[in-house]
Amino acid sequence: MKAKREKYAHAVVLGLLTLTLAACDDAREEEKVGIDQVPPAVKATIEQESKGGTLKEIEKLTQNGKTAYGAEIVMNGKEQQTVIAEDGTVIKRAAKEEEHDDDD
């Protein structure tokens, strides 16, 4: 159930990113990157967004010649996904549903 929710959350965020980056027929590329591999403005935004939390993962997302960065951040035990433009502007924030261990 947890994996299903995570896949759904990823699909929603990536779907919104696709719309934001003007969806087209070009292939979308995703690449995991480190904090030192992002532009300074993106790094500053990620550091601000993750203040008091933990940065879990960063993905470089490219489509139709436009690039954005997706950051997974854990804040107070809850995961948040933030999509950031190359200039450091937050495009989208999506809080993940609270996870429960019951499989009923």
Backbone bond lengths (Angstrom), bond angles and torsions (degrees), N, CA, C in turn:
res aa  C-N    CA-C-N  psi(-1)  N-CA   C-N-CA  omega(-1)  CA-C   N-CA-C  phi
1 M - - - 1.441 - - 1.525 110.63 -
2 K 1.333 117.17 -41.01 1.455 122.64 -179.75 1.520 110.11 -62.37
3 A 1.316 117.19 -45.32 1.466 121.53 -179.87 1.519 110.73 -63.23
4 K 1.310 116.49 -37.73 1.467 121.52 179.67 1.532 110.00 -63.73
5 R 1.331 116.70 -42.90 1.466 121.62 178.89 1.525 110.58 -64.87
6 E 1.324 116.48 -42.23 1.462 120.33 179.81 1.519 110.73 -63.61
7 K 1.316 117.66 -43.54 1.460 121.10 177.99 1.522 110.27 -61.77
8 Y 1.324 116.62 -42.20 1.464 120.89 179.01 1.532 110.33 -62.55
9 A 1.331 117.02 -45.86 1.466 120.74 -179.73 1.526 110.92 -61.96
10 H 1.328 116.88 -42.72 1.462 120.80 177.82 1.525 110.40 -62.18
11 A 1.316 116.51 -42.78 1.461 120.84 -179.42 1.525 110.84 -63.09
12 V 1.321 117.25 -40.69 1.467 121.09 179.68 1.518 110.51 -64.48
13 V 1.332 116.93 -48.36 1.463 120.34 -178.84 1.527 110.79 -63.59
14 L 1.312 116.81 -45.37 1.459 119.20 179.85 1.527 111.41 -66.78
15 G 1.326 117.06 -34.28 1.462 120.40 176.23 1.514 111.13 -63.65
16 L 1.331 116.63 -43.40 1.455 120.64 178.00 1.529 111.16 -65.45
17 L 1.323 116.31 -39.11 1.455 119.99 176.95 1.523 110.39 -62.39
18 T 1.313 116.13 -41.91 1.460 120.81 179.10 1.522 110.33 -58.15
19 L 1.328 116.66 -45.89 1.462 120.43 178.33 1.526 110.97 -64.18
20 T 1.321 116.02 -41.43 1.451 120.72 -179.23 1.517 111.70 -64.26
21 L 1.295 117.29 -37.90 1.470 121.32 -178.68 1.524 112.03 -87.61
22 A 1.326 117.42 20.90 1.470 123.16 178.30 1.522 110.64 58.19
23 A 1.309 114.83 79.21 1.464 122.42 -177.87 1.517 112.01 -49.03
24 C 1.305 115.03 139.26 1.459 121.54 178.27 1.526 108.12 -150.65
25 D 1.319 116.20 -173.51 1.457 120.64 -177.86 1.528 113.29 -80.31
26 D 1.337 117.23 -9.62 1.464 119.85 -179.85 1.520 110.26 -66.48
27 A 1.317 116.35 148.39 1.470 121.22 179.86 1.524 110.16 -71.26
28 R 1.318 115.74 144.20 1.457 121.69 176.97 1.522 107.88 -94.80
29 E 1.309 115.94 137.28 1.455 120.78 178.50 1.523 109.60 -111.75
30 E 1.323 115.92 139.60 1.457 122.51 176.89 1.520 107.81 -128.00
31 E 1.325 115.53 135.14 1.466 120.11 -179.13 1.521 108.87 -144.42
32 K 1.334 117.05 127.48 1.458 120.46 175.64 1.527 108.19 -71.40
33 V 1.331 115.36 135.10 1.457 121.01 -179.82 1.526 109.50 -135.93
34 G 1.316 115.14 162.79 1.460 121.03 176.61 1.518 110.31 -93.48
35 I 1.315 116.82 165.08 1.462 122.52 -179.01 1.528 111.82 -58.92
36 D 1.324 117.23 -30.62 1.467 120.83 -179.72 1.529 112.79 -80.48
37 Q 1.335 117.39 -2.88 1.460 121.67 -179.59 1.533 112.82 -102.50
38 V 1.326 117.11 2.88 1.463 120.22 -179.22 1.536 108.97 -102.57
39 P 1.337 117.36 157.36 1.463 120.26 177.60 1.538 111.32 -59.77
40 P 1.328 117.37 152.32 1.465 120.93 -178.37 1.537 114.23 -53.10
41 A 1.322 118.34 -39.52 1.471 121.34 -179.72 1.527 110.51 -65.91
42 V 1.324 116.55 -39.02 1.472 121.07 178.66 1.528 109.51 -68.20
43 K 1.323 116.24 -43.12 1.463 120.81 178.80 1.529 110.53 -58.74
44 A 1.336 117.17 -45.32 1.468 121.19 179.71 1.526 111.19 -61.60
45 T 1.336 116.87 -41.32 1.469 120.61 179.13 1.522 110.88 -66.40
46 I 1.333 117.22 -43.94 1.467 120.64 178.75 1.524 110.26 -61.19
47 E 1.331 116.73 -43.31 1.467 119.68 179.49 1.529 110.81 -63.03
48 Q 1.337 117.31 -38.98 1.461 121.00 178.16 1.536 110.99 -67.85
49 E 1.328 115.91 -45.37 1.468 121.20 -178.26 1.529 111.85 -65.66
50 S 1.335 117.06 -31.74 1.469 120.31 -176.10 1.531 113.01 -96.92
51 K 1.331 117.10 4.79 1.463 121.35 179.81 1.529 109.68 -56.84
52 G 1.327 116.39 123.88 1.456 121.15 -178.28 1.524 113.12 84.61
53 G 1.324 116.84 1.92 1.460 121.46 -179.97 1.514 110.48 -130.52
54 T 1.328 115.33 -161.99 1.460 121.21 -178.46 1.524 109.86 -127.88
55 L 1.318 115.69 128.49 1.453 121.05 175.01 1.514 108.38 -78.66
56 K 1.330 116.81 121.92 1.459 121.65 -175.86 1.533 111.37 -94.23
57 E 1.342 116.87 -44.60 1.465 120.34 -174.00 1.528 109.79 -162.49
58 I 1.349 115.67 149.82 1.464 121.19 173.34 1.523 107.45 -127.84
59 E 1.337 115.88 135.48 1.455 121.14 175.26 1.518 108.88 -122.49
60 K 1.329 115.69 135.79 1.450 121.79 172.65 1.526 106.11 -89.61
61 L 1.331 116.60 122.68 1.453 122.55 -176.06 1.528 108.71 -114.53
62 T 1.338 116.66 121.83 1.459 120.92 -177.87 1.515 109.94 -126.67
63 Q 1.331 115.29 131.65 1.464 120.68 176.52 1.526 108.13 -152.56
64 N 1.323 115.55 135.06 1.457 121.40 176.22 1.527 111.13 54.22
65 G 1.320 117.18 36.54 1.453 121.81 178.01 1.519 114.64 77.89
66 K 1.320 118.51 1.41 1.465 122.12 179.23 1.519 109.29 -107.42
67 T 1.318 115.37 141.68 1.459 120.91 -177.01 1.525 110.63 -121.07
68 A 1.303 115.44 140.48 1.463 123.16 173.14 1.524 106.40 -140.22
69 Y 1.309 115.92 169.26 1.462 121.13 -179.02 1.518 109.27 -127.07
70 G 1.332 116.38 133.54 1.453 122.22 177.30 1.515 108.86 -105.61
71 A 1.326 116.69 124.11 1.462 121.32 -179.87 1.522 109.35 -115.87
72 E 1.325 116.11 128.86 1.466 121.61 173.88 1.522 106.96 -98.35
73 I 1.328 114.95 121.59 1.459 121.49 -175.69 1.524 109.27 -125.81
74 V 1.343 116.57 136.32 1.469 121.40 175.40 1.521 106.61 -103.91
75 M 1.341 114.73 119.75 1.456 121.45 -178.22 1.525 108.55 -127.86
76 N 1.312 117.39 120.38 1.470 121.98 -178.62 1.526 111.70 53.68
77 G 1.316 116.72 39.04 1.457 121.70 177.47 1.520 114.79 80.59
78 K 1.335 117.99 0.81 1.463 121.63 -179.46 1.525 109.86 -115.81
79 E 1.340 114.53 137.82 1.464 118.98 179.12 1.510 111.04 -84.18
80 Q 1.325 113.99 140.79 1.453 121.55 176.49 1.518 107.58 -130.88
81 Q 1.308 116.64 139.74 1.457 120.89 175.66 1.517 107.81 -112.09
82 T 1.317 116.17 127.81 1.452 121.95 -178.66 1.516 108.47 -122.92
83 V 1.336 116.45 130.58 1.461 121.89 176.94 1.526 107.22 -105.61
84 I 1.333 116.09 128.53 1.456 122.35 -172.55 1.526 110.25 -126.02
85 A 1.334 115.89 132.50 1.462 121.62 176.82 1.532 109.53 -74.14
86 E 1.333 116.25 164.30 1.467 120.51 -178.55 1.523 112.93 -60.05
87 D 1.337 117.61 -25.13 1.466 120.57 -179.93 1.530 112.37 -85.86
88 G 1.346 117.16 2.74 1.456 121.46 177.56 1.517 114.43 94.09
89 T 1.328 117.37 -1.77 1.458 121.63 179.12 1.527 110.57 -74.18
90 V 1.328 116.68 133.88 1.463 120.56 176.19 1.526 108.01 -75.88
91 I 1.332 115.75 121.52 1.463 122.08 178.54 1.522 109.94 -86.02
92 K 1.336 115.84 -42.94 1.467 120.24 -174.38 1.520 110.14 -156.50
93 R 1.334 115.16 141.75 1.465 122.34 170.78 1.518 106.99 -121.97
94 A 1.309 116.80 135.39 1.466 120.73 178.08 1.522 108.84 -137.55
95 A 1.320 116.15 115.72 1.458 120.25 176.93 1.517 108.32 -82.31
96 K 1.321 115.53 135.41 1.456 120.01 176.91 1.508 109.40 -76.37
97 E 1.335 115.17 150.91 1.455 121.96 175.02 1.508 110.01 -60.56
98 E 1.332 116.98 145.44 1.457 120.15 175.97 1.517 108.96 -63.11
99 E 1.308 116.24 133.13 1.459 121.54 -175.76 1.517 110.89 -91.04
100 H 1.323 116.06 137.85 1.467 121.85 176.91 1.530 107.73 -121.58
101 D 1.331 116.20 147.07 1.451 120.26 -178.61 1.518 113.11 -88.32
102 D 1.340 118.17 -3.61 1.464 118.45 -179.84 1.520 110.25 -80.60
103 D 1.305 116.78 135.34 1.458 122.77 -177.39 1.522 111.68 -107.35
104 D 1.326 118.04 25.26 1.469 122.07 -178.79 1.495 111.86 -71.38
